[in-house]
Amino acid sequence: MVRKLIVGIFIFVMGLVACNQSADKVVEEVATEAVETLVDLGLGPLKLSEYNFFKGNMADLVPADDVVPYDLATPLFSDYSHKARFVRLPKGVKAKFDGKEVMDFPVGTVLIKNFYYPHDFRDASKGRRIMETRLLVHKDSGWVALPYIWNDEQTEAILEVTGGRKNLSWIHSDGSKKEMEYVVPNMNQCKGCHARGEVMTPIGPTARQLNWDYQYVDKKENQLQHWQSLGILDGYTGQAPKAVVWNNPATGSLDERARMYLDINCAHCHRSDGPANTSGLLLSIHESNQGKLGFHKSPVAAGRGSGGLLVDIDPGHPEKSILLYRMNSSDPGVMMPELGRQLIHTEGVDLVREWINSLK
């Protein structure tokens, strides 16, 4: 009951943040007290270092012996951030293999996602800046999202349930300088992407996304095979679907790459049990109905978000397709996805434009 009360206070604080920016100082004080109380009640440590996920200099992200690194074939776009992913399971238990959806992780599992930016995208030797570490912790009551924001010294990350903002700049892969205010979502906003049937759930670690070779310290090995050899995966028989890499034509056709891009970037909401299911636009890799995929489909609600266009996808006409229009916008009232990005993913837009143009 006390825990529910504190969570209620947190949600109220989030409302204050949204509605009254002049109350920032009061909100910060209340939020800090709420975080400390939640930590006392077992939400999670205040400091990331208290988990002992990494050994040595924490910013080097060298995993502890019970922490396993992993990566996705086609990851979600998040304003060009790089991500270092890890998983830790309780000793002696295993995740259950699922050939279609996310692995069935046992209670006690922690999924660890670090967001960072190289100072110069062209030269990794110039170092990086870690912005945040998002944890998905599987508790008895379900999955809980915990955002930890790294300090400027890169020595520690602190739990900030109210999220945060930090100025950021880097040299992009084309040599241009990019600047932005990096936004860490608050704990409540994480549900906007991770809700499935109103239940918090992971998005990325599916069999198809893990079914490729990863370079570990001592060897290169298929990730599913590696998990099985470590004794943390049960039910894998050596057979699994395999995701294409969205920007690598050698891994799949244009249709396969565009569909996979839409799956990871859009289908966590645009699926039958996702928050955007009422739109009727379903972009899961498993969807085969062209109408539900948006072909010649009128939007449920028109308005500024439609850009005056008539259908979600007009085959052969990307310039007439609402899907591409919203992807190619940074206007908060238009852009999709609504959360998790501020910048336009130019390369992703180009891929989807080419795909729509190719459709008969």
C-alpha positions as CSV (number, residue, x, y, z in Angstrom):
1,M,0.0,0.0,0.0
2,V,2.8,2.4,0.9
3,R,4.6,1.6,-2.4
4,K,1.4,2.3,-4.3
5,L,1.0,5.6,-2.5
6,I,4.6,6.6,-3.4
7,V,4.1,5.6,-7.0
8,G,0.9,7.7,-7.0
9,I,2.9,10.7,-5.7
10,F,5.4,10.1,-8.5
11,I,2.7,10.2,-11.2
12,F,1.3,13.4,-9.6
13,V,4.8,14.9,-9.8
14,M,5.0,13.9,-13.4
15,G,1.8,15.9,-14.0
16,L,3.3,18.9,-12.3
17,V,6.3,18.7,-14.6
18,A,4.1,18.5,-17.7
19,C,1.8,21.3,-16.6
20,N,3.9,23.8,-14.7
21,Q,7.5,24.2,-15.6
22,S,7.8,27.1,-13.2
23,A,7.4,24.6,-10.4
24,D,10.6,22.8,-11.3
25,K,12.4,23.4,-8.0
26,V,9.5,22.2,-5.9
27,V,8.9,19.3,-8.2
28,E,12.6,18.3,-8.0
29,E,12.5,18.3,-4.2
30,V,9.4,16.2,-4.0
31,A,10.7,13.9,-6.7
32,T,14.0,13.4,-4.8
33,E,12.2,12.4,-1.6
34,A,9.9,10.1,-3.6
35,V,12.9,8.4,-5.2
36,E,14.6,7.9,-1.9
37,T,11.4,6.4,-0.5
38,L,11.0,4.1,-3.5
39,V,14.7,3.0,-3.1
40,D,14.0,2.2,0.5
41,L,11.0,0.1,-0.5
42,G,13.1,-2.0,-2.9
43,L,12.6,-0.2,-6.3
44,G,16.3,-0.4,-6.9
45,P,19.6,1.1,-5.7
46,L,20.1,4.8,-6.0
47,K,23.5,4.4,-7.8
48,L,24.1,2.2,-10.8
49,S,27.4,1.1,-9.3
50,E,25.6,-0.7,-6.5
51,Y,24.4,-3.3,-8.9
52,N,28.0,-4.4,-9.7
53,F,27.1,-5.0,-13.4
54,F,30.6,-3.9,-14.5
55,K,34.1,-4.5,-13.3
56,G,37.0,-2.0,-13.2
57,N,36.3,1.5,-14.4
58,M,32.5,1.4,-14.8
59,A,32.5,3.7,-17.8
60,D,34.4,1.0,-19.7
61,L,31.3,-1.1,-19.5
62,V,33.3,-4.3,-19.0
63,P,30.7,-6.8,-17.8
64,A,31.0,-8.8,-14.6
65,D,31.2,-12.5,-14.8
66,D,27.4,-13.0,-14.4
67,V,26.5,-10.3,-17.0
68,V,26.2,-11.2,-20.7
69,P,26.6,-8.7,-23.5
70,Y,24.2,-8.9,-26.5
71,D,23.1,-6.9,-29.5
72,L,20.3,-6.7,-32.0
73,A,20.5,-7.2,-35.7
74,T,18.3,-4.2,-36.4
75,P,17.9,-1.9,-33.3
76,L,15.5,0.9,-32.6
77,F,16.7,4.3,-33.7
78,S,17.2,6.7,-30.8
79,D,18.6,10.0,-32.2
80,Y,21.8,8.2,-33.5
81,S,22.8,7.0,-30.0
82,H,24.9,3.9,-29.8
83,K,23.8,1.2,-27.3
84,A,25.7,-1.3,-25.3
85,R,23.3,-4.1,-24.1
86,F,23.7,-6.7,-21.4
87,V,21.5,-9.1,-19.5
88,R,21.9,-10.7,-16.1
89,L,19.8,-13.6,-15.0
90,P,19.5,-15.0,-11.4
91,K,21.9,-17.8,-10.8
92,G,20.6,-21.2,-11.6
93,V,17.6,-20.2,-13.7
94,K,17.1,-19.9,-17.5
95,A,15.1,-17.8,-20.0
96,K,12.7,-19.8,-22.1
97,F,13.2,-19.7,-25.9
98,D,10.4,-18.2,-27.9
99,G,10.6,-18.3,-31.7
100,K,8.2,-15.4,-32.2
101,E,8.2,-13.0,-29.3
102,V,10.6,-11.8,-26.7
103,M,12.3,-14.5,-24.6
104,D,10.5,-15.5,-21.5
105,F,12.8,-14.1,-18.9
106,P,12.5,-15.3,-15.3
107,V,11.8,-13.1,-12.3
108,G,15.1,-11.5,-11.2
109,T,16.3,-10.8,-14.8
110,V,17.8,-7.4,-15.5
111,L,18.1,-6.1,-19.0
112,I,20.7,-3.3,-19.2
113,K,20.8,-0.8,-22.0
114,N,23.5,1.9,-22.1
115,F,23.0,4.9,-24.4
116,Y,26.2,6.6,-25.5
117,Y,27.6,8.9,-28.2
118,P,31.2,8.7,-29.6
119,H,32.7,12.2,-29.5
120,D,33.5,11.6,-33.2
121,F,31.5,9.0,-35.1
122,R,34.4,8.6,-37.5
123,D,36.9,7.7,-34.9
124,A,36.0,5.6,-31.9
125,S,39.5,6.1,-30.4
126,K,38.5,9.7,-29.5
127,G,36.2,8.3,-26.7
128,R,32.5,8.5,-25.9
129,R,30.0,10.0,-23.5
130,I,27.5,7.7,-21.8
131,M,24.2,9.5,-21.4
132,E,22.1,7.0,-19.5
133,T,21.6,3.4,-18.5
134,R,18.0,2.1,-18.7
135,L,17.2,-1.0,-16.7
136,L,14.3,-3.3,-17.2
137,V,14.0,-5.3,-14.0
138,H,11.7,-8.3,-13.8
139,K,10.2,-8.2,-10.3
140,D,7.5,-10.5,-8.8
141,S,4.9,-7.8,-9.7
142,G,6.2,-7.5,-13.3
143,W,8.7,-5.5,-15.3
144,V,9.9,-2.2,-13.9
145,A,11.8,0.5,-16.0
146,L,14.5,2.4,-14.1
147,P,16.4,5.3,-15.8
148,Y,19.9,6.1,-14.5
149,I,21.6,9.3,-15.7
150,W,25.4,9.4,-15.9
151,N,27.3,12.3,-14.4
152,D,29.5,14.5,-16.6
153,E,32.6,12.9,-15.0
154,Q,31.5,9.5,-16.3
155,T,32.0,7.9,-12.9
156,E,28.5,7.2,-11.8
157,A,24.8,7.1,-12.9
158,I,22.0,8.1,-10.5
159,L,18.4,6.8,-10.6
160,E,16.2,9.6,-11.8
161,V,12.6,8.5,-12.0
162,T,11.6,11.9,-13.3
163,G,14.0,11.6,-16.2
164,G,16.3,14.5,-17.2
165,R,17.9,16.6,-19.9
166,K,21.5,17.2,-20.9
167,N,23.1,19.2,-23.6
168,L,25.0,17.1,-26.1
169,S,27.2,17.6,-29.1
170,W,29.2,15.3,-31.4
171,I,30.9,15.0,-34.8
172,H,28.7,13.0,-37.0
173,S,29.8,10.3,-39.6
174,D,29.6,12.9,-42.4
175,G,31.9,15.3,-40.5
176,S,29.2,17.7,-39.5
177,K,28.7,18.9,-35.9
178,K,25.4,17.9,-34.3
179,E,24.0,19.5,-31.2
180,M,20.8,18.7,-29.2
181,E,19.3,18.5,-25.8
182,Y,19.3,14.9,-24.9
183,V,16.1,13.8,-23.2
184,V,16.0,10.9,-20.7
185,P,12.3,9.7,-20.4
186,N,10.8,9.5,-17.0
187,M,9.9,6.2,-15.5
188,N,6.2,6.6,-16.4
189,Q,7.0,7.4,-20.1
190,C,8.8,4.1,-20.5
191,K,5.4,2.4,-20.5
192,G,4.5,4.3,-23.6
193,C,6.7,1.9,-25.7
194,H,7.0,-1.1,-23.4
195,A,3.3,-1.7,-22.8
196,R,1.7,-4.7,-24.4
197,G,-1.9,-5.3,-23.5
198,E,-1.2,-2.7,-20.7
199,V,1.5,-4.9,-19.3
200,M,5.1,-3.8,-19.3
201,T,7.4,-6.0,-21.4
202,P,10.8,-5.9,-23.1
203,I,10.9,-5.2,-26.8
204,G,14.3,-6.1,-28.4
205,P,15.6,-9.5,-27.4
206,T,13.6,-11.8,-29.7
207,A,15.0,-14.9,-31.3
208,R,15.2,-13.3,-34.7
209,Q,17.1,-10.2,-33.4
210,L,19.6,-12.4,-31.4
211,N,20.1,-15.0,-34.2
212,W,23.4,-13.7,-35.5
213,D,27.1,-13.9,-34.6
214,Y,28.4,-11.6,-31.8
215,Q,32.1,-10.9,-31.2
216,Y,32.8,-11.8,-27.6
217,V,36.1,-11.2,-25.9
218,D,37.5,-14.7,-26.7
219,K,35.4,-15.8,-29.7
220,K,32.7,-15.0,-32.2
221,E,29.5,-17.0,-31.8
222,N,25.8,-17.1,-32.5
223,Q,24.2,-15.3,-29.6
224,L,21.4,-17.9,-29.1
225,Q,24.0,-20.7,-29.1
226,H,26.1,-18.7,-26.7
227,W,23.2,-18.2,-24.3
228,Q,22.5,-21.9,-24.4
229,S,26.1,-22.9,-23.8
230,L,26.2,-20.5,-20.7
231,G,23.1,-22.3,-19.3
232,I,20.8,-19.3,-19.4
233,L,18.5,-20.3,-22.3
234,D,16.2,-23.3,-22.3
235,G,14.3,-24.8,-25.3
236,Y,16.6,-23.6,-28.2
237,T,17.0,-26.4,-30.7
238,G,19.3,-24.6,-33.1
239,Q,16.4,-23.4,-35.3
240,A,15.2,-19.8,-35.1
241,P,14.0,-17.0,-37.5
242,K,16.7,-14.5,-38.4
243,A,16.3,-10.8,-38.7
244,V,17.8,-8.9,-41.6
245,V,20.0,-5.9,-41.0
246,W,18.1,-2.8,-42.1
247,N,21.0,-1.0,-43.8
248,N,22.8,-4.1,-45.2
249,P,21.4,-5.3,-48.6
250,A,23.5,-8.4,-48.3
251,T,21.3,-9.7,-45.5
252,G,17.9,-9.4,-47.2
253,S,15.7,-7.8,-49.8
254,L,14.5,-4.2,-49.7
255,D,11.1,-5.4,-48.6
256,E,12.6,-7.5,-45.8
257,R,14.8,-4.7,-44.6
258,A,12.0,-2.1,-44.6
259,R,9.6,-4.4,-42.8
260,M,12.2,-5.2,-40.2
261,Y,12.9,-1.5,-39.7
262,L,9.2,-0.8,-39.2
263,D,8.9,-3.7,-36.9
264,I,11.5,-2.6,-34.4
265,N,10.8,1.1,-34.7
266,C,7.0,1.1,-34.8
267,A,5.5,-2.3,-34.0
268,H,5.9,-2.1,-30.3
269,C,2.9,0.3,-30.5
270,H,1.4,-0.6,-33.9
271,R,0.4,-4.2,-33.2
272,S,-2.8,-5.8,-32.2
273,D,-2.0,-5.6,-28.4
274,G,0.0,-2.4,-28.5
275,P,-1.0,1.1,-27.4
276,A,-1.7,2.2,-31.1
277,N,-3.9,-0.7,-32.0
278,T,-6.9,1.6,-32.3
279,S,-5.3,3.2,-35.3
280,G,-5.8,0.0,-37.3
281,L,-2.2,0.3,-38.6
282,L,-0.3,-2.8,-37.6
283,L,3.4,-2.9,-38.5
284,S,4.6,-6.1,-36.9
285,I,6.9,-8.3,-38.9
286,H,4.3,-11.0,-38.5
287,E,1.5,-9.0,-40.1
288,S,0.6,-10.1,-43.7
289,N,-2.6,-8.3,-44.3
290,Q,-1.8,-5.4,-46.6
291,G,-4.7,-3.3,-45.4
292,K,-3.6,-3.5,-41.8
293,L,0.0,-2.7,-43.0
294,G,-1.4,0.5,-44.3
295,F,-1.7,-0.1,-48.1
296,H,-4.4,2.2,-49.3
297,K,-5.7,2.5,-45.7
298,S,-7.3,5.7,-44.6
299,P,-6.2,7.0,-41.2
300,V,-8.7,6.5,-38.3
301,A,-8.2,10.2,-37.3
302,A,-7.2,12.9,-39.8
303,G,-5.8,16.2,-38.9
304,R,-2.3,17.8,-38.7
305,G,-0.7,14.5,-38.2
306,S,-1.9,13.3,-41.6
307,G,-0.4,16.3,-43.5
308,G,-3.5,16.4,-45.6
309,L,-2.7,13.1,-47.1
310,L,-5.3,10.4,-47.6
311,V,-3.8,7.0,-46.9
312,D,-1.1,5.6,-44.6
313,I,0.8,3.9,-47.5
314,D,0.2,4.8,-51.1
315,P,2.1,2.1,-53.0
316,G,4.5,3.6,-55.5
317,H,3.9,7.1,-54.1
318,P,6.0,7.8,-50.9
319,E,5.1,11.5,-51.2
320,K,1.5,10.6,-50.7
321,S,2.0,8.3,-47.8
322,I,1.2,9.5,-44.2
323,L,3.6,6.9,-42.8
324,L,6.6,8.5,-44.5
325,Y,5.3,12.0,-43.8
326,R,5.3,11.4,-40.1
327,M,8.7,9.6,-40.1
328,N,10.2,12.6,-41.9
329,S,9.0,15.2,-39.3
330,S,10.5,16.4,-36.1
331,D,7.3,18.3,-35.2
332,P,6.1,16.8,-31.8
333,G,2.5,17.0,-33.0
334,V,3.3,15.1,-36.2
335,M,6.3,12.9,-35.9
336,M,6.4,9.2,-35.3
337,P,7.5,7.6,-33.1
338,E,6.2,10.1,-30.6
339,L,8.8,9.2,-27.9
340,G,12.4,8.2,-28.1
341,R,13.6,10.6,-30.8
342,Q,13.9,14.3,-31.6
343,L,15.9,14.0,-34.8
344,I,14.8,12.6,-38.2
345,H,16.5,9.4,-39.0
346,T,17.5,10.4,-42.6
347,E,18.8,6.9,-43.5
348,G,15.7,5.2,-42.2
349,V,13.4,7.6,-44.1
350,D,15.4,6.9,-47.3
351,L,14.9,3.2,-46.8
352,V,11.2,3.4,-46.3
353,R,10.8,5.9,-49.1
354,E,12.6,3.5,-51.5
355,W,10.4,0.6,-50.3
356,I,7.1,2.5,-50.8
357,N,8.3,3.6,-54.2
358,S,9.0,0.0,-55.1
359,L,5.5,-1.3,-54.2
360,K,3.2,-2.3,-56.9
